[in-house]
Amino acid sequence: MDLQTHSNTNNFEIRLETFGSGNRVKRGHTYGPVLTSSYLLQYCSEGCGEIEIDGNIFPVKAGECFVTLPNQIRTERADTKDPWAHAWIGVNGQSAATFFDQIGITASNPIIKDCANSRIPQRLQKIIEVAHQPECQPNFILAESLFAFMKEFIKFRNISPQNNQTLTNKYIEQAIYYMNMHYFKSDINIQTLADSMGLNRSYFYEKNKKKTGMSPKQYLTQLRIQKACEYLLMPQATITSVAYSVGYEPSTFSRAFRSVMGINPSDYRNEH
C-alpha cells in the first residue's frame, strides 16, 4: 500500500489577509490613496460611489463587486447623495491569482455587475462570519468558505468547463490535503467535503478518483489503515487506541483493517 501524500500546500494555497463589512459611510467620504498588497474584492451592498485605481475612475453601485489587484493604488469615494456600504475580503496565494485571472479581472476591467442576483453576497458574508472566529484561522473551515465563494463566482461568470479545470483540480487537492491532515477525525463525511467545495458528489467522486486512482472513501480508508500500520508497531499502543487514533470505533476497526490488509490488526502486529 503506497499512498501519495500531499503536503505541499503552495500549489493550491489561498490566504485570507483582510476582511470586514460596514454600514453606510458619510456622504462624500473619501478613503485613500492607499497601496493594495492583496487581491481586494469589495461588494457594494447599498448606495453608490466610485473607485479610482491607478488613476482610472470606475463608478460602482449597489449589487456590484469591484476588485483591486496587488500593488495597485486605489482611492474610494462615496456618493455625495447616496453613500455606499460594502463588505470586503483581501486574499493572496496561487489559487487567488488563478481565480481572478479566470473570472476576467484586469486593471481595466475591475467591476463585476449584477452580483445581487446570485449567492455571492451570502458566500461573502459566510467568509466574514467564519473569519471572525479566531479558532477557525487558518484551517479547512475557512478555506472551504473561500473555495465555495470562488466556485459560486465561477458559476456566476459562466466560465467554461475547460477554463474551470485548473480551479477544480485545486478543490480536489484541498480535499485530499484535508483528509491527510484530519484522517483521525471520525466525522469526516465525503458528502460534506463535496458540498463544502461547491461540487456535485458524483463529480467530486470522479475527479478524486482520477487524481488518486480511488474513490474519496477508498482513499480515506487506505490512508487510515496505512497510519494504523505505523501505530501498531509502537509497543505501547493498544488495538483500541490505534482504532481511535485513525478515526474508527474499535468495533469497526478490525473489519476495515482486514478489508485492506487481509489480516487482523493483532496478527499484523505479531507478524511485524
C-alpha positions in Angstrom: 0.0 0.0 0.0 1.6 3.2 -1.1 -0.4 6.4 -0.8 1.0 9.7 -2.2 0.8 12.4 0.5 0.0 16.0 -0.5 2.0 18.1 2.0 3.0 20.9 -0.5 0.2 23.4 0.0 1.8 26.0 -2.2 0.1 24.6 -5.3 -3.3 25.4 -4.1 -2.7 28.0 -1.4 -5.2 30.7 -0.6 -4.8 33.1 2.3 -7.3 35.4 3.8 -5.4 38.6 4.7 -8.2 41.1 5.4 -12.0 41.1 5.8 -14.8 43.2 7.0 -18.2 44.9 6.4 -19.7 48.2 7.5 -22.7 50.5 7.4 -23.1 53.4 5.0 -20.3 55.9 5.3 -20.8 59.6 5.4 -21.8 61.4 2.2 -18.8 62.1 0.0 -16.5 60.1 2.3 -13.1 59.5 0.7 -10.5 56.8 1.6 -7.1 56.8 0.0 -5.0 56.8 -1.9 -3.6 53.5 -0.5 -1.5 50.7 -1.9 -3.2 47.4 -2.1 -1.0 44.4 -1.2 -3.6 41.6 -1.9 -6.4 40.8 -4.2 -9.1 43.0 -2.6 -12.7 42.2 -3.5 -15.4 44.6 -2.3 -19.2 44.2 -2.6 -21.3 47.3 -2.6 -24.5 46.4 -0.7 -26.1 49.8 -0.6 -25.7 53.2 -2.3 -23.0 54.1 -4.8 -19.6 55.7 -5.2 -16.5 55.4 -7.3 -13.2 53.6 -7.1 -10.1 55.2 -8.6 -7.4 52.6 -9.4 -4.0 53.8 -10.7 -5.7 57.0 -12.0 -8.6 55.3 -13.7 -12.1 56.0 -12.3 -14.9 53.4 -12.2 -18.4 54.1 -10.9 -19.8 51.5 -8.6 -23.5 51.0 -7.5 -25.3 48.6 -5.2 -25.1 45.0 -6.2 -21.7 45.3 -7.9 -18.3 43.9 -6.9 -15.1 45.8 -7.6 -11.6 44.3 -7.4 -8.2 45.9 -6.8 -5.2 43.8 -7.8 -2.0 43.5 -5.8 0.4 46.6 -6.0 -2.3 48.9 -7.3 -3.1 52.3 -5.7 -6.8 52.9 -5.0 -9.0 55.7 -3.8 -12.6 55.1 -2.7 -15.2 57.9 -2.9 -18.7 57.6 -1.6 -21.5 59.4 -3.4 -22.4 62.8 -2.1 -26.2 62.0 -2.0 -26.4 58.2 -1.7 -23.2 57.0 0.0 -22.3 53.3 -0.1 -21.8 50.5 2.3 -19.7 47.5 1.4 -18.2 44.2 2.6 -14.8 43.1 1.6 -12.1 40.3 1.6 -8.5 40.5 0.7 -6.8 37.3 -0.4 -3.5 36.1 -1.6 -1.9 32.9 -2.8 -1.7 30.9 -6.1 -5.4 29.9 -6.0 -6.4 33.5 -5.6 -4.3 34.5 -8.6 -5.7 31.7 -10.7 -9.3 32.6 -9.6 -9.2 36.3 -10.5 -7.4 35.5 -13.8 -10.2 33.0 -14.7 -13.1 35.4 -14.0 -11.5 38.0 -16.2 -10.5 40.6 -13.7 -7.9 43.0 -15.1 -6.6 46.6 -14.4 -9.0 47.9 -17.0 -11.9 45.6 -16.1 -12.3 45.6 -12.3 -16.1 45.6 -12.0 -18.5 42.6 -11.7 -22.1 43.7 -12.3 -25.4 42.2 -11.1 -23.9 40.2 -8.2 -27.0 40.8 -6.1 -28.8 38.3 -8.3 -26.6 35.5 -7.2 -25.5 33.8 -3.9 -22.2 35.8 -4.0 -23.2 38.2 -1.2 -24.2 35.3 1.1 -21.0 33.4 0.3 -19.0 36.6 1.1 -20.8 37.1 4.4 -20.1 33.5 5.3 -16.4 34.0 4.9 -16.6 37.1 7.1 -18.6 35.2 9.8 -16.1 32.3 9.8 -13.1 34.6 9.8 -14.4 36.4 13.0 -13.9 33.1 14.9 -10.2 33.0 15.9 -10.2 29.2 16.2 -11.0 28.9 12.5 -7.9 30.7 11.3 -6.2 29.2 9.4 -7.9 25.9 8.8 -10.1 24.0 6.5 -13.3 25.6 7.7 -12.1 29.0 6.5 -10.6 27.5 3.3 -13.8 25.7 2.4 -15.7 29.0 2.7 -13.2 30.7 0.4 -13.4 27.9 -2.2 -17.2 27.8 -2.1 -17.2 31.6 -2.7 -14.8 31.1 -5.7 -16.9 28.3 -7.0 -20.1 30.5 -6.8 -18.3 33.2 -8.8 -17.1 30.7 -11.4 -20.7 29.6 -11.9 -22.0 33.2 -12.0 -19.5 34.2 -14.6 -20.3 31.2 -16.8 -16.7 30.0 -17.0 -16.4 27.1 -19.4 -15.5 23.7 -18.0 -12.1 23.8 -19.8 -11.2 27.1 -18.1 -12.6 25.9 -14.8 -10.5 22.7 -14.8 -7.5 24.2 -13.0 -9.6 25.5 -10.2 -11.5 22.2 -9.9 -8.2 20.4 -9.5 -7.3 22.8 -6.7 -10.5 21.9 -4.9 -9.6 18.2 -5.2 -6.1 18.9 -3.9 -7.6 20.8 -1.0 -9.9 17.9 -0.1 -7.0 15.4 -0.3 -4.9 17.6 1.9 -7.7 17.9 4.4 -8.0 14.1 4.6 -4.3 13.7 5.0 -4.3 16.2 7.9 -7.5 15.0 9.6 -7.8 11.3 8.9 -8.1 10.8 12.7 -11.5 12.5 12.8 -14.4 10.1 12.8 -16.9 12.6 11.4 -15.2 13.2 8.0 -18.0 12.9 5.5 -17.4 12.7 1.8 -20.8 14.4 1.0 -19.8 17.2 3.3 -16.4 17.5 1.7 -18.1 17.7 -1.8 -20.7 20.3 -0.6 -18.0 22.5 1.0 -16.2 22.7 -2.3 -19.4 23.5 -4.1 -19.1 20.3 -6.2 -21.6 17.7 -7.0 -20.9 14.5 -5.1 -20.6 12.4 -8.3 -18.4 15.0 -10.0 -16.2 15.1 -6.8 -16.0 11.3 -6.9 -15.0 11.2 -10.5 -12.3 13.9 -10.1 -10.9 12.5 -6.9 -10.7 9.0 -8.5 -8.9 10.4 -11.5 -6.4 12.2 -9.2 -5.7 9.4 -6.7 -6.8 6.2 -8.5 -9.5 5.5 -6.0 -12.8 6.9 -4.7 -12.7 9.5 -1.8 -13.9 6.9 0.6 -11.3 4.3 -0.6 -8.6 7.0 -0.3 -9.6 7.8 3.3 -9.8 4.2 4.2 -6.4 3.4 2.7 -4.9 6.4 4.4 -6.3 5.5 7.8 -5.1 1.9 7.6 -1.6 3.0 6.4 -1.4 5.1 9.6 -2.8 2.3 11.7 0.0 0.0 10.4 2.5 2.6 11.7 0.8 2.9 15.1 0.6 -0.9 15.5 4.4 -1.1 15.5 4.5 1.1 18.6 4.8 -1.3 21.7 2.8 1.0 24.0 -0.2 1.3 21.6 -3.3 -0.9 22.1 -5.6 -2.0 19.4 -8.3 0.3 20.9 -6.0 3.3 21.0 -4.9 2.7 17.4 -8.6 2.5 16.3 -9.4 5.8 17.8 -6.2 7.4 16.5 -7.2 6.7 12.9 -10.9 7.7 13.2 -12.5 4.3 13.8 -14.6 2.9 16.6 -13.0 -0.3 18.0 -16.0 -2.3 16.8 -15.4 -1.4 13.2 -11.7 -1.0 13.1 -10.7 -4.7 12.7 -13.1 -5.2 9.8 -11.8 -2.2 8.0 -8.2 -3.2 8.6 -8.8 -6.7 7.4 -10.5 -5.5 4.2 -7.3 -3.6 3.3 -4.5 -5.7 4.7 -6.1 -9.2 4.6 -5.4 -9.9 8.3 -6.5 -8.7 11.7 -4.6 -5.9 13.4 -3.4 -8.2 16.2 -2.0 -10.6 13.6 -0.3 -7.8 11.7 1.4 -6.7 14.9 2.6 -10.2 15.7 4.0 -10.7 12.2 5.9 -7.4 12.3 
